[in-house]
């Protein structure tokens, strides 16, 4: 039985898992959907009540009947590398590829429909509440007066992007930025704005969950640091035990979200409380493994070959 890894050509994190699968002698195919059609090819037949499907890339042919599991890591847009790419060709190729893969009995890490839902930050905040995480008070609004009222109520707040950096223009990334109640909120009417109560953090926590198994890491926050993705720090990530309450909440969250893999980000306050910030269904783990020695790649490989 074969593992299918959907990712781009340059993906060091995927390389780590590929190496572990090779160590265990597990057959695998690595495919970038951007190479379809072109250097990769597919065929699916639905005849007389039977289904047969095939993928080909790099001189290898994979039958859907021998597909064990699918890891959706960091795939390119279908047909992006085609000689004449177009939105229509992308849509047609996406239908063909994922429709064929949905027709199999393979396990997904993660199923695209679950991933799409999990990327929606307002939804994941609600699921985090239902899972009994500590969630900072948050508002997403286009009403200036609602933003102003929230700021007056909580005083010290941050503004952040709900969807992350834009994939196209404008070429900017919005870090989580601390603002006060005296800010001008008139511009909120121009687009949905996410405001959240500021959590003075002592450390960043990254918890990687693979098939229910958890690997938590902690990095002390730099003085005055608001967004751990930006700026430099002399601190490094180190393994940390997962509190029982957090472990229960993580299990509840991934069950509700239907995820096999998830990377959680928390802010640890001075009382040791882990405040839920977000869950990234496709979050990186390579940098965590390199600094902590936690066997996350091996755990992903174990789940894929099970």
C-alpha positions as CSV (number, residue, x, y, z in Angstrom):
1,X,0.0,0.0,0.0
2,X,1.3,3.4,-1.0
3,X,1.3,6.8,0.7
4,X,0.6,9.9,-1.5
5,X,2.1,13.2,-0.5
6,X,0.6,16.3,-2.1
7,X,3.1,19.1,-1.8
8,X,5.2,21.6,-3.8
9,X,8.7,20.7,-5.1
10,X,10.6,22.5,-2.4
11,X,9.3,21.5,1.0
12,X,11.9,20.6,3.6
13,X,9.3,19.5,6.2
14,X,7.9,17.0,3.7
15,X,11.5,15.8,3.0
16,X,11.8,14.9,6.7
17,X,8.7,12.7,6.5
18,X,9.7,11.2,3.2
19,X,13.0,10.1,4.7
20,X,11.2,8.4,7.6
21,X,8.9,6.6,5.3
22,X,11.9,5.4,3.2
23,X,13.5,4.2,6.4
24,X,10.5,2.0,7.1
25,X,10.3,0.8,3.5
26,X,6.9,2.3,2.8
27,X,6.1,2.9,-0.9
28,X,5.2,6.5,-1.6
29,X,4.5,9.0,-4.4
30,X,5.2,12.7,-4.0
31,X,3.0,14.8,-6.3
32,X,2.6,18.6,-6.8
33,X,-0.9,19.2,-8.3
34,X,0.7,22.1,-10.1
35,X,2.4,19.6,-12.4
36,X,-1.0,18.3,-13.6
37,X,-1.4,18.2,-16.6
38,X,2.2,18.0,-17.8
39,X,4.9,16.1,-16.0
40,X,2.2,14.4,-14.1
41,X,-0.9,12.6,-15.5
42,X,-4.1,11.0,-14.2
43,X,-6.9,8.8,-15.4
44,X,-10.1,7.7,-13.7
45,X,-12.9,5.4,-14.9
46,X,-16.4,4.9,-13.5
47,X,-17.8,2.0,-15.5
48,X,-20.5,-0.6,-14.7
49,X,-20.4,0.3,-11.0
50,X,-16.7,0.0,-10.8
51,X,-14.1,2.6,-10.1
52,X,-10.4,2.6,-11.3
53,X,-8.0,5.5,-11.0
54,X,-4.3,6.1,-11.7
55,X,-1.7,8.8,-11.1
56,X,1.6,9.0,-12.9
57,X,4.6,11.2,-12.1
58,X,8.4,10.8,-12.2
59,X,8.1,7.5,-14.1
60,X,5.9,5.9,-11.5
61,X,2.3,4.7,-11.8
62,X,0.0,4.6,-8.7
63,X,-3.3,2.8,-8.7
64,X,-6.0,4.2,-6.5
65,X,-6.8,0.6,-5.3
66,X,-3.3,0.5,-3.6
67,X,-3.6,4.0,-2.0
68,X,-3.1,3.8,1.8
69,X,-3.2,7.4,2.9
70,X,-2.9,11.0,1.6
71,X,-1.0,13.8,3.2
72,X,-2.1,17.2,2.0
73,X,1.1,19.1,3.0
74,X,1.6,22.2,0.8
75,X,0.2,21.5,-2.7
76,X,0.5,23.9,-5.5
77,X,-2.6,25.1,-7.4
78,X,-3.6,22.5,-9.9
79,X,-2.3,23.2,-13.4
80,X,-0.2,26.1,-12.2
81,X,2.8,24.7,-14.2
82,X,0.8,24.0,-17.3
83,X,2.1,25.5,-20.6
84,X,-1.0,27.6,-20.8
85,X,-2.5,27.9,-17.3
86,X,-5.9,29.4,-16.7
87,X,-8.5,29.6,-14.0
88,X,-10.7,27.2,-16.1
89,X,-7.9,24.7,-16.4
90,X,-7.2,24.9,-12.7
91,X,-10.8,24.3,-11.9
92,X,-11.0,21.3,-14.3
93,X,-7.8,19.8,-13.0
94,X,-8.9,20.3,-9.4
95,X,-12.2,18.5,-10.1
96,X,-10.4,15.6,-11.8
97,X,-7.6,15.1,-9.2
98,X,-9.5,15.6,-5.9
99,X,-12.7,14.0,-7.3
100,X,-10.6,10.9,-8.0
101,X,-8.9,10.9,-4.6
102,X,-12.3,11.4,-2.8
103,X,-13.5,8.3,-4.6
104,X,-10.9,6.1,-2.7
105,X,-10.9,4.7,0.8
106,X,-7.6,6.3,1.8
107,X,-7.1,8.1,5.1
108,X,-6.5,11.9,4.8
109,X,-4.2,14.2,6.7
110,X,-6.1,16.4,6.5
111,X,-9.2,16.0,4.3
112,X,-9.5,19.2,2.2
113,X,-13.0,20.0,3.3
114,X,-11.9,19.8,7.0
115,X,-8.9,21.9,6.2
116,X,-10.9,24.6,4.4
117,X,-13.2,24.9,7.4
118,X,-10.3,24.9,9.9
119,X,-8.6,27.8,8.1
120,X,-11.6,30.0,9.0
121,X,-10.4,31.8,12.1
122,X,-13.8,33.0,13.3
123,X,-15.0,29.4,13.2
124,X,-12.0,28.0,15.0
125,X,-12.3,30.5,17.8
126,X,-15.8,29.2,18.4
127,X,-14.6,25.6,18.3
128,X,-11.9,26.6,20.7
129,X,-14.5,28.0,23.1
130,X,-16.6,24.8,22.8
131,X,-13.4,22.7,23.5
132,X,-12.8,24.7,26.8
133,X,-9.6,26.5,25.8
134,X,-9.0,29.9,27.4
135,X,-9.8,32.2,24.5
136,X,-9.1,35.9,24.7
137,X,-12.2,38.1,24.2
138,X,-12.4,38.8,20.5
139,X,-14.5,40.9,18.0
140,X,-14.5,40.8,14.2
141,X,-16.5,43.8,12.9
142,X,-17.0,46.4,10.3
143,X,-18.8,48.7,12.7
144,X,-16.4,51.5,14.0
145,X,-18.6,52.0,17.1
146,X,-18.4,48.3,17.9
147,X,-14.6,48.3,17.6
148,X,-14.4,51.5,19.8
149,X,-16.7,50.0,22.4
150,X,-14.6,46.8,22.5
151,X,-11.5,48.8,23.0
152,X,-13.0,50.9,25.8
153,X,-14.1,47.7,27.5
154,X,-10.8,45.8,27.4
155,X,-8.4,48.7,27.2
156,X,-5.3,47.0,26.0
157,X,-6.0,45.2,22.7
158,X,-4.3,43.9,19.5
159,X,-5.4,44.0,15.9
160,X,-4.5,41.1,13.7
161,X,-5.4,39.6,10.3
162,X,-8.0,36.8,10.3
163,X,-6.8,35.2,7.1
164,X,-3.0,35.8,7.4
165,X,-0.8,37.7,4.9
166,X,-2.4,38.3,1.5
167,X,-1.4,35.9,-1.3
168,X,-1.5,38.6,-3.9
169,X,-1.4,42.4,-3.5
170,X,-0.8,44.4,-1.5
171,X,2.6,42.9,-0.7
172,X,2.4,43.4,3.0
173,X,2.0,41.2,6.1
174,X,0.1,42.5,9.1
175,X,1.8,41.5,12.3
176,X,-0.3,41.4,15.5
177,X,-0.2,45.0,16.6
178,X,-0.9,46.4,20.0
179,X,-3.3,49.4,20.1
180,X,-5.0,51.4,22.8
181,X,-8.6,52.5,23.3
182,X,-7.8,56.0,21.9
183,X,-7.1,54.7,18.4
184,X,-9.1,55.9,15.4
185,X,-11.4,53.1,14.4
186,X,-13.1,54.8,11.5
187,X,-11.2,52.6,9.0
188,X,-12.8,49.5,10.4
189,X,-15.7,50.1,8.0
190,X,-13.4,49.5,5.0
191,X,-13.0,45.8,5.9
192,X,-13.6,43.2,8.6
193,X,-11.2,43.9,11.5
194,X,-10.2,41.4,14.2
195,X,-9.6,42.9,17.6
196,X,-8.6,40.8,20.6
197,X,-7.7,41.5,24.2
198,X,-3.9,41.7,24.7
199,X,-2.4,38.8,26.7
200,X,0.9,39.8,28.3
201,X,2.8,36.7,27.6
202,X,5.8,35.1,29.2
203,X,6.2,32.6,26.5
204,X,5.0,31.3,23.1
205,X,3.7,27.7,23.1
206,X,3.5,25.6,19.9
207,X,1.6,22.3,20.3
208,X,1.7,19.9,17.4
209,X,-0.9,17.2,17.4
210,X,-0.5,14.2,15.1
211,X,-3.3,11.6,15.2
212,X,-4.1,12.5,18.8
213,X,-0.4,12.4,20.0
214,X,0.9,15.8,21.2
215,X,4.3,17.5,21.2
216,X,4.4,20.8,23.0
217,X,7.3,23.2,22.9
218,X,7.9,26.5,24.7
219,X,9.9,29.6,23.9
220,X,10.3,32.5,26.3
221,X,9.0,35.7,24.8
222,X,11.4,38.5,24.1
223,X,10.7,41.7,26.1
224,X,7.9,43.7,24.5
225,X,7.3,41.1,21.8
226,X,3.7,41.0,20.7
227,X,3.8,38.7,17.6
228,X,6.2,35.8,17.9
229,X,6.6,35.5,14.1
230,X,8.4,38.8,13.9
231,X,11.5,40.1,15.5
232,X,14.5,38.2,17.0
233,X,15.0,36.5,20.3
234,X,17.9,34.8,22.0
235,X,15.6,32.1,23.2
236,X,15.0,28.8,21.5
237,X,12.2,26.2,21.6
238,X,12.3,23.5,24.3
239,X,10.0,20.6,25.0
240,X,7.4,21.2,27.6
241,X,4.7,18.9,29.2
242,X,1.2,19.4,28.1
243,X,-1.2,20.2,31.0
244,X,-4.1,17.7,31.3
245,X,-6.7,20.4,30.7
246,X,-5.0,21.4,27.5
247,X,-4.7,17.8,26.3
248,X,-8.4,17.3,26.9
249,X,-9.2,20.5,25.0
250,X,-7.0,19.5,22.1
251,X,-8.7,16.1,21.7
252,X,-12.1,17.8,21.8
253,X,-11.0,20.4,19.2
254,X,-9.5,17.9,16.6
255,X,-12.6,15.7,17.0
256,X,-15.0,18.6,16.3
257,X,-12.8,19.9,13.5
258,X,-12.2,16.4,11.9
259,X,-8.4,16.9,11.8
260,X,-5.7,14.3,11.8
261,X,-2.9,17.0,12.1
262,X,-3.0,20.4,13.8
263,X,-0.5,22.9,15.1
264,X,-1.8,25.0,18.0
265,X,-0.3,28.4,19.0
266,X,-0.8,29.6,22.6
267,X,0.3,32.6,24.7
268,X,1.4,31.6,28.2
269,X,0.7,34.4,30.7
270,X,2.4,35.0,34.0
271,X,0.0,32.7,35.8
272,X,0.9,29.8,33.5
273,X,-2.4,29.9,31.6
274,X,-2.2,28.8,28.0
275,X,-4.4,31.2,25.9
276,X,-5.6,29.9,22.6
277,X,-4.4,32.1,19.7
278,X,-5.0,29.9,16.6
279,X,-4.9,26.4,15.2
280,X,-3.0,25.9,11.9
281,X,-4.2,22.8,10.1
282,X,-1.1,22.7,8.0
283,X,1.4,24.4,10.3
284,X,5.1,23.8,10.0
285,X,6.9,21.5,12.4
286,X,10.3,21.2,11.0
287,X,11.8,24.1,13.0
288,X,10.3,22.7,16.2
289,X,11.8,19.2,15.6
290,X,15.2,20.6,14.8
291,X,15.3,22.7,18.0
292,X,13.6,20.3,20.4
293,X,14.4,16.8,19.0
294,X,10.8,15.9,19.3
295,X,10.1,13.1,16.8
296,X,7.2,14.8,14.9
297,X,8.2,13.7,11.4
298,X,8.4,10.1,12.7
299,X,4.9,10.4,14.2
300,X,3.5,11.8,10.9
301,X,5.2,8.9,9.0
302,X,3.8,6.4,11.5
303,X,0.2,7.7,11.0
304,X,0.6,7.7,7.2
305,X,1.8,4.1,7.1
306,X,-0.7,2.7,9.7
